[in-house]
């Protein structure tokens, strides 16, 4: 019983669990794409959903109640099941909208815990990394959704099944977030280009201000705790 209690996600280690989920989910998706496992395309989309659900369940309970988490999980299952049975274009669009909304909500709630409450600890520093990675995922979802609503916005992401382009969207998103800009995937329409340069601006400000502030505050706390 004691061991089971230690393994529960708490406010002192929730972002460590989330970071593992993010790294594992993104890596497995990349490996599946590298091996050309086309029959696992649906699983790639499900893996993205699983990452978002882990993010939702890793939030503090007082900030996102248990009933809300269960409701979100059931909604994802219902929509995924309906899309599997019906394979309808608009259900895929609905899935992307849901993923984007849940990702943005997770970022907002996590930011409040990481940036606006209590002293800075190791879990919150890890949380700032998770937020950065979730931002990349959110923009990837936004690019795929934009391409579905306005075909030709990002030609490399075109196609009826958005799951086939998850890896390309994630790659383009994180490249834009870090302003690496390889140029092999390029937005061609105004809205997609707006998303791209806003992502680059956000990524630079986040690293320069938020992460540096957290680490600086952590170092300051450590100095203040030293005996005089």
C-alpha angles and dihedrals in degrees: 000000000000092000091050090054092051091055095055116110109253137174089265097058108016095111092048088060091046093050090053090049092049095048094044095045095048092044095049091049091052092048092050090051092046091054091048095239095168092167087065094059092110090049089055090059091045090051089055090051090048090054091053092048091050087051091051093048092047093062120103112274095231089056097045114022124224094246091054091052092050090048093052091048093050091047091054091048093049095049093044090049092048091049091049092053099038103026091206122171095226092052088059089052090049090052091054091048090051092047092049094048093048092047093050091046090051091050092050095047093043091049090056092054096042100041108025108038135069132322122330113260136169092271092056093049088052087047090058089056090049091051090052091051092045088053088057091050092048092054091046088056090047092053092050091047092048091052091052094049096039109027114214095032091114105008094193089063096051119127142097094256110061091192090071089065102042093106093047091048093049091047093050091044097053092042088054093044091056092039092235091135105189090176098221090116116039135177113233105183128069098249094048090047089050090053090049098053093040088053091051091050093047093048093052095047092046094055094041098046114018103039094038090050093050094050091044091051090048091052091047091052090051092051092048091052093055114103115256 
